[in-house]
């Protein structure tokens, strides 16, 4: 984040380019989240992160045996 802030200070038009790049390739809009509680659900993640913008998809990885949420792997 500090790198982006520094870049925007030097090049103010950079802030306009970032959304264009994110819109061009969905890979730039994905977030990996780790260290979550075992009782976290897709609904919990959506409600927490939804206030920052639209969530197009939320995939919570679950353990094959227990079907519990794997706290170290979640992709948005």
Buried (B, 14 or more C-beta within 10 A) or exposed (E): EEEEEEBBEEEEEEEEEEEEEEEEEEEEBEEEBEEBEEEBEBEBBBEEBEEEEEBEEBEBEEEEEEEEBBBEBBEB
